[in-house]
Amino acid sequence: MKKKLIATIMSACLMAGVLVGCGSESPASANAAEKTETINDANNEAVPELSGTISLAGSTSMEKLCEAMSESFMEANPGVTVTVEYTGSGAGLESLAAGSVDIGNASRGLKDGEKEAGAVENIVAIDGIAVITDKSNSITDVSSEDLAKIYKGEITDWSDLGGEDSPIVVIGREAGSGTRDAFEELLEVKDACKYAQELDSTGAVLAKVSATPGAIGYVSLDVVDDTVLGLKIDGVEPAEEQILAGNYMLQRPFVMATKGELSEQNELVQAWFSYISSDAGKEVIKTVGLIIPQ
């Protein structure tokens, strides 16, 4: 009888231990669970993804850069849409002044009046301006002095420069183009050029020169391809190393202007400029054939 009672008590104790083990939690277990929950909360509090739209307008010469940079930036920030209109440098800066875009693209330095209107010059890349001819032209080098005379209408035939007896067809950009402004200022022929045709985009100049015997034009260095010939200026090739060394005279900044300082811009615009100056952004600049500002 006594043995039976002891066995019953031991059985009850074992059952109680099982119930406690199944239905309760030790302090150590509770603390671990609480710690895990804290870690999960911390993970969930990661910086929220950017979302919204960044709008740019301006230089047609900057199309290659803007398209590549926009694609790369949106891939890194899927919640953001970047829109770009290629309206010319002057028009882009007017849109910026009017508050209709976040960024005004200009393929030249800003003018005093544009700065007085609140535009801030943010140089994102350096570009060379290449002087191009059709592929049948035998001239490969021209002095800056003769180039100025060509655009002022003082030299009108390639034979005057030792080439074929062929009229020079002078092609340029439209008024308000950043490329035109920079080219004329650097060559000191502002408002003195005698254009046979004035075209409204970099691509149009490239196509017209390539298809026109005797033609000469100027375009952004990064768009030059094998459909045209690029001339040396004063014996210097339009190449990155020559531009960085300051030997090639026809070079200009690519500007993404903001209305006010960068620190005054919204979160998206600040993120855009941070990306441009990042390793990924610099790689985009180099990939499209432009030079990273020093």
C-alpha positions in Angstrom: 0.0 0.0 0.0 2.8 2.4 0.9 4.7 1.6 -2.3 1.6 2.2 -4.3 1.1 5.6 -2.7 4.7 6.6 -3.4 4.3 5.6 -7.1 1.2 7.7 -7.4 2.9 10.8 -6.0 5.9 10.4 -8.2 3.6 10.0 -11.3 1.7 13.2 -10.4 5.0 15.1 -10.0 6.2 13.9 -13.4 2.9 15.0 -15.0 3.1 18.4 -13.4 6.6 18.9 -14.7 5.5 18.0 -18.2 2.6 20.5 -18.0 4.9 23.3 -16.8 7.4 22.6 -19.5 4.7 22.7 -22.2 2.7 25.7 -21.0 5.3 28.1 -19.7 8.4 29.9 -20.8 11.6 30.4 -18.9 12.9 33.9 -18.3 15.8 33.2 -20.7 13.5 32.1 -23.4 11.3 35.2 -23.0 14.3 37.5 -23.1 15.5 35.8 -26.3 12.1 36.2 -28.0 12.0 39.8 -26.9 15.5 40.4 -28.3 14.6 38.8 -31.6 11.5 41.0 -31.9 13.6 44.0 -31.3 16.1 43.0 -34.0 13.2 42.4 -36.4 11.8 45.9 -35.6 15.1 47.4 -36.3 15.4 45.7 -39.6 11.9 46.9 -40.6 12.9 50.5 -39.8 15.4 50.7 -42.7 15.6 54.0 -44.5 12.5 54.1 -46.8 13.0 53.9 -50.5 12.9 57.2 -52.5 9.8 57.8 -54.5 8.6 60.5 -56.8 9.7 62.3 -60.0 12.7 64.4 -60.9 12.3 66.7 -63.9 15.1 68.1 -66.1 15.1 70.2 -69.3 17.7 71.8 -71.5 20.7 71.0 -73.6 20.4 68.5 -76.5 24.1 67.9 -76.2 23.6 66.4 -72.8 21.1 63.8 -74.0 23.5 60.9 -74.0 24.6 61.6 -70.5 21.1 62.2 -69.2 19.7 59.1 -70.7 22.5 56.9 -69.3 22.4 58.6 -65.9 18.6 58.4 -65.6 18.6 54.7 -66.5 21.3 53.9 -63.9 19.7 56.1 -61.2 16.2 54.6 -61.7 17.6 51.1 -61.6 19.2 51.9 -58.2 16.0 53.7 -57.1 13.0 51.9 -58.6 10.5 54.2 -56.9 11.8 57.3 -58.7 11.0 58.5 -62.2 13.4 60.8 -64.0 12.0 62.8 -66.9 14.2 64.8 -69.3 13.1 67.2 -72.1 15.8 68.3 -74.6 14.8 71.8 -75.4 18.2 73.6 -75.6 20.3 75.2 -72.9 18.6 78.6 -72.9 15.1 77.1 -72.8 16.0 74.7 -70.1 17.3 77.5 -67.9 14.1 79.5 -68.6 12.1 76.5 -67.4 14.2 76.3 -64.2 13.6 80.0 -63.6 9.9 79.5 -64.1 9.8 76.7 -61.6 8.5 74.1 -64.1 11.5 71.8 -63.7 13.8 70.8 -60.9 17.0 71.0 -63.0 18.0 73.1 -66.0 20.7 71.4 -68.2 23.2 73.7 -70.0 26.1 72.7 -72.1 28.0 75.9 -71.2 28.7 78.1 -68.2 25.8 80.1 -66.8 25.5 83.7 -67.8 25.4 86.5 -65.2 21.7 87.2 -65.8 20.8 83.5 -65.3 22.8 83.5 -62.0 21.0 86.7 -60.9 17.7 85.0 -61.6 18.7 82.4 -58.9 20.3 79.6 -61.0 23.2 77.9 -59.4 25.9 76.3 -61.6 26.6 72.6 -60.8 29.2 71.2 -63.2 28.7 67.5 -63.6 31.1 66.8 -66.5 33.5 68.3 -69.0 32.9 68.0 -72.7 35.0 68.8 -75.7 33.5 70.4 -78.8 34.6 68.6 -81.9 34.8 70.3 -85.3 33.7 67.8 -88.0 33.6 67.5 -91.8 32.3 65.0 -94.2 34.5 62.0 -94.7 35.6 62.9 -98.2 37.4 66.0 -96.9 41.2 65.8 -97.2 41.8 68.5 -94.5 42.6 66.9 -91.1 44.0 69.9 -89.2 42.9 73.6 -89.1 44.3 76.5 -87.0 41.9 78.2 -84.6 42.5 81.4 -86.6 41.4 79.8 -89.9 38.5 78.2 -88.2 37.3 81.5 -87.0 37.7 82.9 -90.5 35.6 80.0 -91.9 32.8 80.7 -89.5 32.9 84.5 -90.2 32.7 83.8 -93.9 36.2 85.1 -94.7 37.4 81.7 -95.9 34.8 80.1 -98.2 36.6 77.3 -100.1 38.6 74.3 -98.9 41.2 75.0 -101.6 42.2 78.1 -99.5 43.4 75.7 -96.8 45.2 73.3 -99.2 42.2 71.1 -99.8 40.0 70.3 -102.8 38.4 73.1 -104.8 35.1 72.9 -103.0 32.8 75.4 -101.3 32.7 75.3 -97.5 29.2 74.7 -96.2 29.1 76.1 -92.7 26.7 74.3 -90.4 25.9 75.5 -86.9 23.4 75.3 -84.1 20.4 77.5 -83.5 20.4 80.6 -81.3 20.1 79.6 -77.7 22.1 76.4 -78.1 24.6 75.9 -75.4 27.0 74.3 -77.9 26.7 77.3 -80.2 27.3 79.8 -77.3 30.3 77.9 -76.1 31.8 77.4 -79.5 31.4 81.1 -80.6 32.7 82.4 -77.2 35.8 80.1 -77.2 36.6 80.9 -80.8 35.7 84.6 -80.3 33.3 84.8 -83.1 30.2 85.7 -81.1 27.4 87.1 -83.3 29.8 87.2 -86.3 29.1 83.7 -87.8 27.8 83.3 -91.4 25.9 80.0 -91.2 24.6 78.2 -94.3 22.2 76.3 -92.0 21.3 76.5 -88.3 20.0 73.2 -86.9 18.2 72.5 -83.6 20.1 69.5 -82.3 23.4 67.8 -82.0 22.2 64.8 -84.0 20.9 67.0 -86.8 24.3 68.6 -87.2 26.1 65.3 -87.2 23.7 63.9 -89.9 23.8 67.0 -92.1 27.6 67.2 -92.1 28.0 63.5 -92.9 25.6 63.8 -95.8 26.9 67.1 -97.3 30.1 67.4 -99.3 32.2 70.3 -98.2 30.3 70.7 -94.9 31.8 71.7 -91.6 30.1 71.7 -88.2 30.6 71.4 -84.5 29.2 68.8 -82.1 29.7 67.4 -78.6 32.8 65.2 -78.6 31.0 62.2 -77.1 28.7 61.9 -80.2 31.4 61.8 -82.9 31.2 58.5 -84.8 32.7 57.0 -88.0 30.2 58.8 -90.3 32.3 62.0 -90.0 35.9 63.2 -89.7 37.0 65.1 -86.5 39.5 67.9 -87.2 42.6 68.7 -85.1 42.6 72.3 -83.9 46.1 73.9 -83.9 47.5 70.4 -84.3 45.7 69.1 -81.2 43.3 66.2 -81.3 40.0 66.5 -79.3 40.9 63.8 -76.8 40.4 63.5 -73.0 44.1 63.7 -72.2 44.4 66.9 -74.3 41.4 68.4 -72.7 42.6 67.6 -69.1 46.0 69.0 -70.0 44.4 72.2 -71.2 45.8 71.8 -74.7 42.6 71.5 -76.6 40.8 74.9 -76.7 37.3 73.9 -77.5 36.0 72.5 -74.2 33.1 73.4 -72.0 31.2 72.3 -68.9 28.1 70.3 -68.7 25.9 72.0 -66.1 22.9 70.8 -64.2 21.6 74.0 -62.7 19.3 74.3 -59.7 17.3 77.1 -58.4 19.2 77.8 -55.3 22.0 75.8 -53.6 22.0 72.0 -53.6 21.4 72.1 -49.8 18.1 73.9 -50.5 16.8 71.3 -52.9 14.3 68.5 -52.1 15.3 65.0 -51.1 15.1 63.6 -54.6 17.2 66.3 -56.2 19.9 65.9 -53.5 19.9 62.2 -54.0 20.3 62.7 -57.8 23.4 64.8 -57.3 24.8 62.5 -54.7 24.4 59.7 -57.2 26.2 61.6 -59.9 29.2 62.1 -57.6 29.2 58.5 -56.5 31.4 55.8 -58.0 28.4 54.5 -60.0 27.7 58.0 -61.4 31.3 58.7 -62.3 31.3 55.4 -64.2 28.3 56.5 -66.2 30.1 59.8 -67.1 33.2 58.0 -68.3 31.1 55.4 -70.2 29.4 58.1 -72.3 32.8 59.6 -73.2 32.8 62.6 -71.0 35.4 63.8 -68.4 34.9 63.9 -64.7 35.5 67.5 -63.3 38.7 67.8 -61.4 
